[in-house]
Amino acid sequence: MHKAHPTLHGYPKMTFQLAVPQSTGTAIEISLSPGQTLFLLGANGTGKSSLMHLFYTTHRAAARQVSAHRQTWFSSNAVTLSPQDKRNTETNLQHADANPQARWKDDYAAQRASIAIYDLIDAENVRSRSIAAAMDRDNIELARSLTKKDAPIKVINELLQLSNIPIEISIQESEQVLASKGGGPLYSIAELSDGERNALLVAANVLTVKPGSLILIDEPERHLHRSIISPLLTLLFGKRDDCAFVVSTHDVMLPLDNTGSQVALIRNCIYDGSMVTSWDVDLIASSADLDEEIRRDILGARNRVLFVEGTEDSLDKPIYSLIFPGVSVVPKASCRDVEIIVYSIRETSQLNWVQALGIVDNDYRNAADQASLAQKGVHALPVYSVESIYYHPELQRRIAIRQAAVTGDNPDEKLLEAREATLAAVRPHIARLSERRAEKRVREAVFAALPTRQSLKDPQLVSITIDVPELVRSEVEGLQQLVDNGNIEAIITRYPIRETGALASIACKLGLKGREQYEASIRKLLAEDSEALAFVRTLFRGLSTDLGFS
């Protein structure tokens, strides 16, 4: 059953109660609300598909199935159904999917793909008609509001780019849905590869369901490599936080990439004739802790993993996922955590299928420290922190040009305003920022002079003399000179300007509403502009080489 709760985005917020009968005679009760995800994780033959079928039949009126084992080819790239045909087909599908044979048999495979295309085109048409109606009524504000909500095709293209799929979908004359690769000629979506078609179908199904739906995705890894399906699913979860998700998978890394999700570990199932009647299930409230037995049973191919500082919600993970597509990016709380996990994986022979690397903030590390870390697989940023990448003057310039194409503003003038705002925000903090660099240099000098075990075999008098006032004076003078000369590239790349208020000022001066919108625009830029992406990769030196992006 599902219960209605206060509204979400204008629709009733449904909590789905998922009951899993156990072989002990009791049942595990799982509550799943919009914005929440449950992964069903288990080996072949443990009854995952049967459990997905149980969830669907229990919530048939509000559920949408997306199954990778079904047909993924298109009979046409245009709408082949009338509205009445579509309604009749959906009714037939609901009845067919409730049949126990639906676990392994699908008599409506071709119609599913047609409905996906119908819904995609219909969503575009509804949006266009709503905007046109608002304009006809001379309601300009409403029209502007409606245009701010991206069309499904635009969202799909953004998701495909962020998921490492280099194709773009468009709707052309006679409501044909066509594809192009790398800006090349248009071609039918029927000609897409299996993985590309599957990604399009998954995205189209998820983006066009009604708010408050229970979306059941069965084994998405069947047609898609995890370097594609992992970011695609994560992005879809974010786009449809008005829906609840259940994902059946063999891939242990998928729930690990979405650590806020629940995980049901399906270990076995009990049959009565041809029907599964109960399951052996362990429920983990957070997917961050999975036992080794499940890892050994279902973990397969090698993976490249990049450990970064931060959390799932911080700036690091999304930008590194764009810079290094095909690499699993895993955030850790601190630089020390990154170092420990990389060292541990590299020293564990049982994990030789993982190529583990790490990247940490520069934080004034000297060359010797950076070289020592790199030898152990951890690279230090060549700039102060990840914000230094997001707000690099070259990326600011590209954002200013993009904004100008929409607003008609002069991008050079906007950049000048952003530069002056940066300098104004930094000036009151010159002393504090300089003292931080001086403190780091003092610590380095002290630790460098400490005796080593080898030197203690022939102990000598250790004397350390540091002219702290001179160090501070030189640091203050250096930063003051950068500010006087307007050298914002050096300031942004060498200092923690996130502590000064400069970042919000930059975003506003470039025409964005704030840091969040600016940083999202940077990620969109990197997804769409190959030159911008190539520039950012040049900032990473050895890491790009180690990951195969040199």
N, C-alpha and C positions, 0 to 999 in steps of 0.2 A: 504494500500500500504506500501511498505518498500523501503527505499532509501539506495543505496550503498555509503559508505564513505571510508576514508583511511583504509588500510588493518590492520587486527588484527591477530597476529600469522600467517601471510602469507595469510590470507583469507580476502575477502571484509568484512568490518564492516558494518552490516545492522542495520538501525534504523527502528523499526516497529512502524507504526502509528496505534493505536487502537482507533477506534471511538465507543463511547457508546451512541446510540440514547436515549434521555430522553423524559419523558412524556410531557415536556414543549414544545417539538418541536425542541429544539436545541440538540446538541451533545457535550459530553465531549471528548476532544481529548487528548490521552495519548501517549507520546513518550517513547519507551522502546528500549534501546540499549543493546548490549552484556555486561554482567556484572551487569545488573540491574534486579530487581525482582518486580513484581506487585502481591499483594495478593487480591483476591476477597473474601470479608468477608460478610457473611449474613446468615440468618436463612433459614430453608427449605421452598421452595415455592417462594423464591424471584427471581428466574430466573438465578442462577449462572451457571447452566449447559448450558442453552440457550446462555448465553453470551460467555461462553467458545467455544461453537459451532460456534458462529459468528466470534470470533477471528480466529478459525481454518480455516473456509471457506475463510476468507479474505486473509489469508497468507498460503494457503494450500501447496504451493510449498516449503516453508521453515519451515513448522511447524511439530512438532512431538507431538502426544497426549499420555499421560500416565494417564489412568483412573482407579481409585481404584474400581469402581463398576463393572468393567469387570471381566471375568474369570481370576483367578490367579493360577490355577493348570496347571501342565505340563503333556502332554500326553506321553512325552519321555524325557530322560536326555541326548539325543544325537541329532545331526543334522538329521532331517528327510526331509529336503528340498534340492533340487538341486539348483544351482545358478539361473537357468531359472525359477524354481518354485517360488523361493524367489522374483525375479523381478516381475513375474506375480501377485503374492499375494499382493505385495506392491502397485501395480497399482490398483488392486481391492479394497484394503483397502482405498486408497485415494478417490476413487469414493464413496465407502460406507460411509465413514466418512463425506463426504460433504452432504449426505442425511439428511434432518431434523429428520428422525427417529433415527439417530445415537445417539441422546441425551439419548435415553432409550433402544435402541435395538442394539445388536451386533451379526451379523451372522458370524464374523470371530474371535471369542474370542480365540479359540484354536490356530489358525494360528499366532496370536499376540505373544503368549508365544514362539512358535517355531521360529519366526523371532528374538525374543530377544536372544534366545540361539544361533541361527545362527550368529548373529552379534557379539556376545561375542567371540565365537570360531574363527570367521573370523578375528577379531581384533588381537587376539593372533597369528594367523597364519601369518598375514601381518607383524606384528612386527618381528616375528622369521625369515621370509624370507628376510626382509630388513637387519637384522643383518648378516644373512648368506651370502647375496650378497656382503655386504661390506667386510666381511672376505675373500670371494673368490677373490675379487679385491685387497686384501692385504691392504685395507684402514682401518687400525686399529683405527685411530682417529675417523672416521665416525662410526665404530662399537661401540666404547666406548660411543660416543655421543648418539647413538640410545638406548643403554642399560640403559642410565641414565633416559630415559623416562619410567616410570613404566608401566608394562602391565596392561590391564583393570582388569584382575582377581586379581592381587596384590592390585590394588587400591580398588576394591570392598571389599576384605578382610580387608583392613585397615579401610574402611568406616564402615563395619559391626561391627568391634571391637569398634571403637570410638562411635558407635551408640548403644552400649549395647546389641548387638546380638552375642552370643558366638558360632558362626559357622564359618567354613572356607571352601571356594569353591576351587575346583581344576579341571583341565582337565586331564583326564586319557586316557588309550588306547581306540582306536576307537572313539576318540573325544567325550567321555562321560564327562558330567559335573556332578561331585559328590560333596558331602558335608561331613564334619566331625564336630563333636562337642567335644570341649575340648581335641583335640588330639586323639579322639577315632576312631573306624573303619569307613571306607568310606560307604556312602549310597547314594541312588539316590536323586537328588534334588526334584523329585516328592514326596518324603516323608517329605519334609520340612513342618513346620507349616504354616498356612495361612499368619501370619505376616512375617515369614522368607521368604516365596516365594514372597510376595509382595515387601519386601525390596529389594530382589535380582532383581526383574523385574524393579522396579523403577531405581535402580542403573545401571543396564545393559542398559536400554533404554537411560538414560541420558548420560552415559559415551561413548556410541557408535554413537551418532548422529553427523552429520557434523558440523564443526564450523560455527557460524553465524546462527544457527537454533533458532526458537522460540519454546520453550518447554512448553507445557500446561499440568500441573499436576492437576487432578481433585480429590478433597477430599482424600488426602493421609492418613488421619486419620481413614478412614473406617476400615482398617485392621491392623493398627499400633498404639500402644500407643504413646502419645506425647513425652514420655521420650525417644522413639526410633526415631520417625519421625522428631522431631525438630532438633537434632544434625545431622541426616542423610541428611536432606534438606540443612542445613547450610553448611555442608561439600561439598555436591554436587554443590551448588552455587559457592563455592570456586574453586572446581576442573574444572568446566566448565564456567569460566568467559568469554569464547568466545561465549557464548549463552545468550539469554534473556529468562526469566522465567515468567510464569503466573501460580499462584497456587490458586485454588478455595478451600475454607475451611470453616468449622464452628468453628474452634479452634482459639479463639482470641489470644492465647499465641504464635502461630506460627509467625505472623508478629511482635509480641513484641520481639521475639527472634532474629529477623533480622531487627533491627531498621533503617537501611539505606534504606529499601524498601518503595515503595509506597503502599497505601492501598485504594481500592475502596470499600466503604461501600454500599452494595446492600440492599436497604430497601424494594423495591417492584418492580413488573414488570406489564406490560400491555399486555394482549393477544388480538390477532385478530384471532378468531377461535381457532385453536390449536397451533398457532405460537405466540411467544413473539415478540413484535415489539418495545418496549421501556422499559426503566428501570428508577427507581428513585435511583440515585447514588450520593454519596458524595465522593470526591477524597481527600485523605490526602497525602500530599507530603512525610511526614515521618510517619512511623507506631508507633512512640513513643507516640502519643496522640489519644487515642480511647475513645469515649464517653461511659457513663455508660449504656445507653439504649442498645447498642450493647453487652456490657459485660453481662448484665442481660439476654438478649435473648438467647445467644449462649454459655455462659460459663457453664461448666458442673461439672465434678468431682473435688475432692480435689487435691491439688498439694503441693508438698514440694518445697519450693523456697529458694535458698541460695543466698543472696546478698553479693557481693564481691566488693572490691575496683577496680578501673580501668575503662577501656572502652572495647568495643567489640574487639578491636585490641590488647589489652594488654595481658600480660602473665597469668593473673589470671583465666579468664573464661575457657580456654581450659583445663588447668590442673585440676581444680576443677571438671569439667565435667567428666574427667576420674576417678578421685579419688572417686567421689560420683555419680555413674551412676543412672539414674532414677530421679535425682534431677534437677529441672530447675535452672540454674545458671544465675543470672542477675547482670551485672556489674553496679556499681554506681561510680560517679566521685571521691568521697573522703570517708574517714572513717566516717566523720560526716553525710554524705548522707546515708551511710549504716545504721548507728544508727537510724536516723530519720525514714527511711522507715520501718525498722523492728518494731520499737516502734509503729508507726502509724497503721500498719496492725494488730499487736497484740491487740491494743486497740479498733479496729473497729469490732463490732460484726457482721456486714454485710459481713465481709471477713473471717468468721470462717472456710471456706473451705481451706484456705491457711495456711500451716505450714511454717511460715516465720522465717528464721534464718540468721545470718550474720557472716562474718569473716573479720577481719581487721588486718593490719600489727601490729606487736608487738610494734615496735618503742619505746623500753625501758619502756613499761608500767610496773608498779609495781604490786605485787600480788593482793593488795586490789582493784586496778582499774580493773584488769582483772576479778576478781570475781564479781564485781558490773556489768560489762558489760554482763557476762555470765548469770546472773540472769534475764537479759532483753532479752536474746536470741542472743546476739552478742558475738562471741568468738574472742579472740586475738590469733594470731599465736604464737606458742611456740618458733618460730625462728623470726629473725628480720623482714623479708619480704618474698614475694613469691620467689624471686631470691635465697633465702637461701635453698629453697626446690629444685629448678632446679639444683643448683650447689652443693648440699650436697655431701660430699666425697663418700658416699656409692653409689649414682647414678653415680658419675664420674667413680667409679670403674667398674660398670656394662657397662657403655658406652665404656670404654677402652677395656674391654674384647670383646665386640661386634665389635669394630673397628679392633682389632687384628685378628679376624677371617677372615676379608676381606683383610687386608693389610699385615698380617704376622708379624707385629711389636710386640715387647715385651710389654704387657700391664703394667707391673710393671714399666718399664722404662718411659713409657708415663705418668703414674700417678706421678712419681717422677718429671718429667719435669713440669707438671701442678702445682704441689705443690710448686716448686721453683719459678715458674712464679707468683703464687699467692702472695708468701711472698715478692718477689721483687716489685710487684705492690702496696702492702700495706705499705711497709716501709716509703716511702716519705709522707704518710698521717697519720702516727701514732699520731702526735700532734693534728691534726684537728679532727680525729675520736674520740680521747680521750676527747677533749674539748666538743664535742657534748654530749657525755655520762655525763660528769660532769655538763653541763648546765641543762640536764634533772633532775639530782639529786638535783641540787640547786632549781629548780622550784618546785619539789616535796616537798622539805623541807619547802619552803616558804608557799606553799598552805596548807600543813599539819598543820602549826602553825596558820593559819588564824582563828579568832574566828567564832564560829557558832552562829546561832540564839539562840540556847539553852544556850550557854555560856554567851551571852549578858544579860541574866536575872540576872546574878551575875558577872558583868564585872570585869576582872582582868587585870593587866598590862601584855602586851604581849611583850616578848623579843625574838628576833631571832638572833642567832649567827651561822654563817656558815663559816668554814675555807675553802674558795674557793681555795686558792693555794694548800692546802693539798688534796682537792678533785681532782683537775686537776693532781697533781703529782701522786696520787695513780692510777688514770685511765691510765695515760701515762705509768706508770710502769707495770700495768697489761697487757696492749696490747703489750708492748715491750717484755714482758716475753712470751706471746703467740707466737709472731713472732720468738723469739730466739729459742723456743722449737719446732717450726714448727707445731703448733697445728692449722691446717687449719680448722678443724671442728668447733672449738670454734670461730675462726675468722669469718667464713662464716655465722654461725648461730647467731652471736651476733652483727655484724656490717654491715653497708650499703656499702658493698664492690663494689656495682654497681657504686659507685662514684670514684673508684680507677683505673678502667681499667683492673681489675683482670679477669672479666668474659670473655672478648674477648681473653685474654691470655690463659685461661683454655681451651676454645673451640679449639683454634689453636693447642695447645700442644697435645690435644687428637686426632688430625687428622681431625677436622672439619673445614670448611671454615670460620666460624665465629659464633657469638652468635645465629643468626637466625637458622642456620642449627643444632647447638648443641641443642637448646631448642626444635626444632622439633623432634630431635632424642630422647630426654627425653620423650616427649609425646608418641612417637611410642613405646619406651621401656615400658611405663606404660600400653599401650594398649595390649602388647604381653607377658609381664613378670609378672605373678601373684605374684611372690615373691617380686619383686620391688614394685608393687602396695601395697601389704600388709605392706611392710616396711614404705612406705610414710604415709599410714593411721595411723600408730602408732604415728606419729608426731602430730596428731590432737586431742588427748585426748577426752574432753567432746563433741566436735562437732560430732565425729564419732558415739558416743553413741546417741546423740540427733537425728541424721539422720538415725539411725537404722543400722549402719555399725560396731558396736562394736563386 
